[in-house]
Amino acid sequence: FFALFWSISVVVMIMLVAAMFLCQMLLGAVNDIDIPDDVRSWIFNQYGDSVRSFYTVFEFTFSGGWPKYARPLVDNVSPAYGIFFFIYIIVVVFAIFRIITALFLRDTLALASADAEMAIQKKMKEAEAYAAQLLDFFNAADSSGDGFLSQEEFDEMLLDPKVRGWFSIMGVDVFETSEFFRLLANGEGLVSAEEFTKCIPRLRGGARAQDLMAVRIRARQISASVDCVSKTVADMSKVVQHLQLKS
């Protein structure tokens, strides 16, 4: 708003100065009998007083038709008016308007950047609030106080309509408690607070998101099993080679 106000103020002041200058300088031309009557009448209609002059300056500033206001003065009054219009058009129409446009563009980009930062901060706050709510659910369900949730504690937590309703609102489809727990639990059948707060947000989006999460977890488990088998085979191979060398 302030950029718009000051930009308009500067342009209006420059236009007012230009209008007063033309009005004063052309008073003599209106009474000059050496200038044709139709030109003198045109000069009076365009620049005869302060109001007419200001409106004329407004027109050739914003309409882009400044040559029709400059050519009669240059041809019939004085070529020096060509210098005035040359300087005015360069300074006001090309320079100042470009500067004003750049200021508006800068303010627009700054506003867009601020909106993006606000959106990021809002998302971060929502994620923090979501994690805090999950941690509250975890602590309430951890009746043993060992920092882990068992299958029984997890099932008991999901019996609470408030918990199930909250999960539903947040987009987590608790369609089968045993399968849902298996997605979260580690190899020992327990869910830690860190796993609970990190994995639950990944399950948002209904059964399809949970199926994808299950595939990822299963793939990770298979990879760990393959690594274990590979290590066992390598150890057995070393033992066989050692026995062969002894024999």
C-alpha positions as CSV (number, residue, x, y, z in Angstrom):
1,F,0.0,0.0,0.0
2,F,2.7,2.4,0.9
3,A,4.7,1.7,-2.2
4,L,1.5,2.4,-4.3
5,F,0.8,5.7,-2.3
6,W,4.3,7.1,-2.7
7,S,4.6,6.0,-6.3
8,I,1.4,7.8,-7.2
9,S,2.4,10.9,-5.2
10,V,5.7,11.2,-7.0
11,V,4.1,10.8,-10.5
12,V,1.4,13.4,-9.6
13,M,4.0,15.9,-8.3
14,I,6.1,15.6,-11.5
15,M,2.9,15.9,-13.7
16,L,1.9,19.0,-11.7
17,V,5.3,20.7,-12.1
18,A,5.3,19.9,-15.9
19,A,1.7,21.2,-16.2
20,M,2.5,24.5,-14.4
21,F,5.7,24.9,-16.5
22,L,3.8,24.4,-19.8
23,C,0.9,26.7,-18.7
24,Q,3.3,29.5,-17.8
25,M,5.5,29.2,-20.9
26,L,2.6,29.1,-23.3
27,L,0.7,32.1,-22.1
28,G,2.6,34.3,-24.5
29,A,2.0,32.0,-27.4
30,V,-1.8,32.3,-26.9
31,N,-1.5,36.1,-27.5
32,D,1.1,35.9,-30.2
33,I,-0.5,37.1,-33.4
34,D,2.3,35.6,-35.5
35,I,1.0,32.1,-34.6
36,P,-2.1,31.0,-36.6
37,D,-5.4,31.4,-34.9
38,D,-6.3,27.7,-35.0
39,V,-3.0,26.8,-33.3
40,R,-3.5,29.5,-30.7
41,S,-7.0,28.1,-30.0
42,W,-5.5,24.6,-29.7
43,I,-2.8,25.8,-27.3
44,F,-5.5,27.5,-25.2
45,N,-7.7,24.4,-25.1
46,Q,-4.8,22.2,-24.1
47,Y,-2.6,24.5,-21.9
48,G,-4.7,27.7,-21.3
49,D,-5.0,27.3,-17.5
50,S,-3.7,25.0,-14.8
51,V,-6.6,22.5,-15.0
52,R,-6.4,22.2,-18.8
53,S,-2.6,21.9,-18.7
54,F,-2.7,19.2,-16.0
55,Y,-5.2,17.1,-17.8
56,T,-3.2,17.4,-21.0
57,V,-0.1,16.3,-19.2
58,F,-2.1,13.4,-17.7
59,E,-3.2,12.3,-21.1
60,F,0.2,12.3,-22.8
61,T,1.8,10.7,-19.8
62,F,-0.5,7.7,-19.6
63,S,-2.0,7.4,-23.1
64,G,1.2,7.0,-25.1
65,G,0.0,9.6,-27.6
66,W,2.4,12.3,-26.5
67,P,3.6,13.2,-30.1
68,K,0.2,14.8,-31.0
69,Y,0.6,17.1,-28.0
70,A,4.3,17.9,-28.7
71,R,4.4,18.3,-32.5
72,P,2.2,21.5,-32.7
73,L,4.3,23.2,-30.1
74,V,7.6,22.2,-31.8
75,D,6.4,23.2,-35.3
76,N,4.5,26.5,-34.4
77,V,5.9,27.8,-31.1
78,S,9.6,26.7,-30.6
79,P,11.8,23.7,-31.3
80,A,12.9,24.0,-27.7
81,Y,9.7,22.2,-26.6
82,G,11.1,19.1,-28.3
83,I,13.8,19.1,-25.7
84,F,11.2,19.4,-22.9
85,F,9.2,16.5,-24.2
86,F,12.3,14.4,-24.9
87,I,13.5,14.8,-21.3
88,Y,10.0,14.3,-19.8
89,I,9.2,11.1,-21.8
90,I,12.6,9.6,-21.0
91,V,12.5,10.5,-17.3
92,V,8.8,9.8,-16.5
93,V,7.4,7.4,-19.0
94,F,10.4,5.2,-19.4
95,A,12.5,5.6,-16.2
96,I,10.1,6.3,-13.3
97,F,7.4,3.9,-14.6
98,R,9.9,1.1,-14.9
99,I,11.2,1.9,-11.3
100,I,7.6,1.8,-10.0
101,T,7.0,-1.5,-11.8
102,A,10.2,-2.9,-10.3
103,L,9.1,-1.8,-6.8
104,F,5.7,-3.5,-7.2
105,L,7.3,-6.7,-8.5
106,R,9.7,-6.7,-5.6
107,D,6.9,-6.3,-3.1
108,T,4.9,-9.0,-4.8
109,L,7.8,-11.4,-4.7
110,A,8.5,-10.6,-1.1
111,L,4.9,-11.2,-0.2
112,A,4.9,-14.5,-2.1
113,S,8.1,-15.5,-0.3
114,A,6.6,-14.6,3.1
115,D,3.5,-16.7,2.2
116,A,5.7,-19.7,1.4
117,E,7.6,-19.3,4.6
118,M,4.3,-19.0,6.6
119,A,3.0,-22.2,4.8
120,I,6.2,-24.1,5.7
121,Q,6.1,-22.9,9.3
122,K,2.4,-23.9,9.5
123,K,3.2,-27.4,8.2
124,M,6.0,-27.8,10.7
125,K,3.8,-26.7,13.5
126,E,1.1,-29.2,12.4
127,A,3.7,-32.0,12.2
128,E,5.0,-31.1,15.7
129,A,1.4,-31.0,17.1
130,Y,0.7,-34.4,15.3
131,A,3.8,-36.0,16.9
132,A,3.0,-34.6,20.3
133,Q,-0.6,-36.0,20.1
134,L,0.8,-39.4,19.1
135,L,3.3,-39.3,22.0
136,D,0.4,-38.6,24.4
137,F,-1.5,-41.6,23.0
138,F,1.6,-43.8,23.4
139,N,2.3,-42.7,27.0
140,A,-1.3,-43.3,27.9
141,A,-1.3,-46.8,26.3
142,D,2.0,-47.8,27.8
143,S,0.5,-49.2,31.0
144,S,3.7,-51.2,31.8
145,G,5.8,-48.1,31.6
146,D,8.7,-49.8,29.9
147,G,8.7,-47.5,26.9
148,F,7.3,-50.0,24.5
149,L,3.8,-51.0,23.3
150,S,2.9,-54.7,23.2
151,Q,0.1,-56.1,21.1
152,E,-2.2,-56.2,24.1
153,E,-1.5,-52.6,25.0
154,F,-1.9,-51.5,21.4
155,D,-5.2,-53.3,21.0
156,E,-6.5,-51.7,24.3
157,M,-5.5,-48.3,23.1
158,L,-7.5,-48.7,19.8
159,L,-10.6,-49.8,21.8
160,D,-10.9,-46.1,22.8
161,P,-13.4,-44.4,20.4
162,K,-11.5,-41.1,20.9
163,V,-8.3,-42.7,19.6
164,R,-9.9,-44.4,16.6
165,G,-11.8,-41.2,15.8
166,W,-8.6,-39.2,15.9
167,F,-6.8,-41.6,13.7
168,S,-9.7,-41.5,11.2
169,I,-9.7,-37.7,11.2
170,M,-6.0,-37.7,10.6
171,G,-6.4,-40.0,7.6
172,V,-5.0,-43.2,9.2
173,D,-7.3,-46.2,8.4
174,V,-7.1,-48.6,11.3
175,F,-8.8,-51.4,9.4
176,E,-7.2,-54.4,11.2
177,T,-5.5,-53.9,14.6
178,S,-3.2,-57.0,14.3
179,E,-2.0,-56.0,10.8
180,F,-1.7,-52.4,11.9
181,F,0.4,-53.4,14.8
182,R,2.6,-55.6,12.6
183,L,3.4,-52.6,10.4
184,L,4.7,-50.7,13.4
185,A,6.4,-53.5,15.5
186,N,10.0,-54.5,15.4
187,G,11.3,-58.0,15.3
188,E,10.5,-58.5,19.0
189,G,6.8,-57.6,18.6
190,L,7.1,-54.3,20.4
191,V,6.7,-50.7,19.3
192,S,8.9,-48.0,20.7
193,A,7.8,-44.4,21.1
194,E,10.2,-43.4,18.2
195,E,8.7,-46.0,15.9
196,F,5.2,-45.0,16.9
197,T,5.6,-41.3,16.2
198,K,7.6,-41.8,13.0
199,C,5.6,-44.6,11.3
200,I,2.1,-43.5,12.0
201,P,2.4,-40.4,9.8
202,R,3.6,-42.6,7.0
203,L,0.4,-44.6,7.2
204,R,-1.8,-41.6,6.5
205,G,-3.9,-42.0,3.3
206,G,-6.0,-45.1,3.8
207,A,-5.4,-48.7,3.1
208,R,-3.3,-48.1,0.0
209,A,-0.7,-46.1,1.9
210,Q,-0.7,-48.8,4.6
211,D,-0.2,-51.5,1.9
212,L,2.7,-49.7,0.5
213,M,4.2,-49.2,4.0
214,A,3.7,-53.0,4.6
215,V,5.6,-53.8,1.4
216,R,8.4,-51.5,2.3
217,I,8.7,-53.0,5.8
218,R,8.5,-56.6,4.4
219,A,11.2,-55.8,1.9
220,R,13.4,-54.4,4.7
221,Q,12.8,-57.6,6.7
222,I,13.6,-59.8,3.7
223,S,16.7,-57.9,3.1
224,A,17.8,-58.3,6.7
225,S,17.1,-62.1,6.5
226,V,19.1,-62.4,3.3
227,D,22.0,-60.6,4.8
228,C,21.8,-63.0,7.8
229,V,21.7,-66.0,5.6
230,S,24.6,-64.8,3.5
231,K,26.7,-64.2,6.6
232,T,25.8,-67.7,7.9
233,V,26.7,-69.3,4.6
234,A,30.0,-67.4,4.5
235,D,30.8,-68.6,8.0
236,M,29.9,-72.2,7.1
237,S,32.1,-72.0,4.0
238,K,35.1,-70.9,6.1
239,V,34.5,-73.8,8.5
240,V,34.3,-76.3,5.6
241,Q,37.5,-74.9,4.1
242,H,39.2,-75.1,7.4
243,L,38.2,-78.8,7.9
244,Q,39.3,-79.6,4.3
245,L,42.8,-78.2,5.1
246,K,43.1,-80.2,8.2
247,S,42.1,-83.4,6.4
